Amino acid sequence: SFLPARFNLANLYYDLGENNSSIKVLRDGIEINPNIGELYYSLGLLLVEEKQLERAEKEIKRAIELIEDRPRLFYNYGLVLQNLNRKKEAETALTKAYGLAPSDPDITYALVIFHAQQQQWHEALPYAQQLVSLLPERPELKKLHLDIQSKQN
């Protein structure tokens, strides 16, 4: 029941490529400590790597219920939902992540790409502008911003 040791063991199995063992360690931890959001989050991320998106969605959703204000949780949840083609829910999760961490370039980029994939140029543009201001040294982001700007017109 000592959580740091459980996380270390799960990470060790992960590093050794033994994902099934890592999943078992995390699931056992959830049985012992069902109210620890980090266990669900770690399990969810591991299930994403295993391409088990439906199961990952459930685990990350439970983590969000237990850890309400972590931007990365909402970011990862949004990406999973997007891959499950649940666009409206994905947008809500990504927007929540952005609201919690507007200066996180990964979250901002995810919103740019999300809206661009939907050809929602008007919605993508402010995020693209924000992304350029966050990472002005990245010319590919300036190009992305200009591309979205041109498509909006």
matplotlib code that plots the C-alpha trace (Angstrom):
import matplotlib.pyplot as plt

x = [0.0, 3.1, 2.3, 5.8, 7.1, 4.1, 4.8, 8.5, 7.7, 5.2, 7.8, 10.5, 8.2, 7.4, 11.1, 11.7, 8.9, 6.7, 3.6, 1.2, 3.1, 3.0, -0.8, -1.2, 0.8, -1.4, -4.7, -3.6, -2.9, -6.3, -7.9, -6.0, -6.3, -9.4, -9.3, -5.8, -6.2, -2.6, -3.1, -5.9, -4.0, -0.9, -3.0, -4.8, -1.6, -0.2, -3.5, -3.1, 0.3, -1.2, -3.8, -6.7, -8.3, -11.8, -10.3, -7.9, -10.7, -12.5, -9.3, -8.4, -12.0, -11.8, -8.5, -10.2, -13.0, -10.3, -7.9, -10.0, -7.5, -4.6, -4.2, -2.3, -5.1, -7.6, -5.1, -4.5, -8.2, -9.0, -6.5, -8.0, -11.5, -10.4, -8.9, -12.2, -13.9, -15.8, -15.1, -17.4, -16.1, -12.6, -13.0, -14.4, -11.5, -8.9, -10.5, -10.6, -6.9, -6.2, -8.2, -6.0, -2.7, -3.0, 0.8, 1.3, 2.4, 1.4, -2.2, -2.3, -1.0, -3.5, -6.3, -4.9, -4.7, -8.1, -9.8, -7.7, -8.7, -12.4, -11.6, -12.7, -10.2, -11.8, -11.5, -8.0, -6.6, -6.4, -4.7, -2.2, -1.5, -1.0, 1.3, 3.5, 3.7, 4.7, 7.3, 8.4, 11.7, 9.8, 9.3, 7.1, 4.5, 4.6, 3.9, 1.1, -0.4, -0.1, -1.7, -4.6, -4.9, -5.1, -7.7, -9.9, -10.1]
y = [0.0, 2.3, 4.3, 5.6, 2.0, 1.0, 3.8, 2.9, -0.8, 0.2, 2.5, -0.2, -2.7, 0.0, 0.7, -3.1, -3.2, -5.3, -3.2, -6.0, -6.3, -2.5, -2.5, -5.2, -3.2, -0.1, -2.1, -3.7, -0.3, 0.9, -2.0, -1.0, 2.8, 3.4, 7.2, 8.0, 9.8, 9.3, 5.6, 6.0, 8.6, 6.4, 3.4, 5.5, 6.7, 3.2, 2.0, 4.7, 3.3, -0.1, 1.4, 0.5, 3.9, 2.9, 1.6, 4.5, 7.0, 5.4, 5.5, 9.1, 10.2, 8.7, 10.4, 13.8, 13.1, 12.7, 15.4, 18.2, 20.9, 19.4, 20.7, 17.7, 15.4, 17.4, 17.6, 13.8, 13.2, 15.5, 13.7, 10.3, 11.6, 13.1, 9.7, 8.1, 10.6, 12.2, 15.7, 17.8, 16.2, 16.5, 20.2, 20.6, 18.8, 20.6, 24.0, 23.2, 22.3, 25.6, 27.5, 26.0, 26.5, 29.0, 29.3, 25.5, 25.2, 21.6, 22.4, 25.4, 23.4, 20.6, 23.2, 24.7, 21.2, 20.2, 23.2, 23.0, 19.4, 20.5, 23.3, 25.7, 28.4, 31.2, 29.1, 27.9, 31.4, 32.8, 29.6, 29.8, 33.4, 32.4, 29.6, 31.9, 34.3, 31.4, 30.0, 32.9, 31.1, 28.3, 29.3, 26.3, 27.7, 31.1, 29.3, 27.4, 30.7, 32.3, 29.2, 29.3, 33.1, 32.7, 29.9, 32.0, 34.7]
z = [0.0, 0.0, -3.1, -4.0, -4.1, -6.3, -8.8, -8.8, -9.5, -12.2, -13.8, -13.6, -15.4, -18.0, -18.6, -19.0, -21.6, -19.4, -19.7, -18.6, -15.3, -14.9, -15.6, -12.9, -10.3, -11.0, -10.9, -7.6, -6.3, -7.3, -5.4, -2.3, -2.7, -4.9, -4.3, -5.6, -8.9, -9.8, -10.0, -12.5, -14.5, -14.8, -15.7, -18.3, -19.9, -20.1, -21.7, -24.3, -25.2, -25.4, -27.8, -25.5, -25.8, -24.5, -21.3, -21.1, -21.4, -18.4, -16.2, -17.1, -16.5, -13.0, -12.4, -13.4, -10.9, -8.1, -9.3, -10.6, -11.5, -13.3, -16.9, -18.2, -17.1, -19.2, -22.1, -22.2, -21.7, -24.7, -26.9, -26.0, -26.7, -30.0, -31.0, -30.1, -32.4, -29.6, -30.8, -28.6, -25.4, -26.7, -27.3, -23.8, -22.2, -24.2, -23.5, -19.8, -20.0, -21.7, -19.1, -16.4, -18.3, -21.1, -21.3, -22.0, -25.6, -25.9, -24.8, -27.1, -30.0, -29.4, -29.7, -32.9, -34.5, -33.1, -34.7, -37.9, -38.4, -38.2, -40.6, -37.9, -38.9, -36.9, -33.7, -34.5, -35.2, -31.6, -30.4, -33.3, -32.4, -28.7, -29.8, -31.8, -28.8, -26.5, -28.9, -31.2, -32.1, -33.9, -37.6, -38.3, -35.8, -37.6, -40.8, -39.2, -38.0, -41.4, -43.1, -40.7, -41.2, -44.9, -44.8, -42.5, -45.2]

ax = plt.figure().add_subplot(projection="3d")
ax.plot(x, y, z, "-o")
ax.set_aspect("equal")
plt.show()
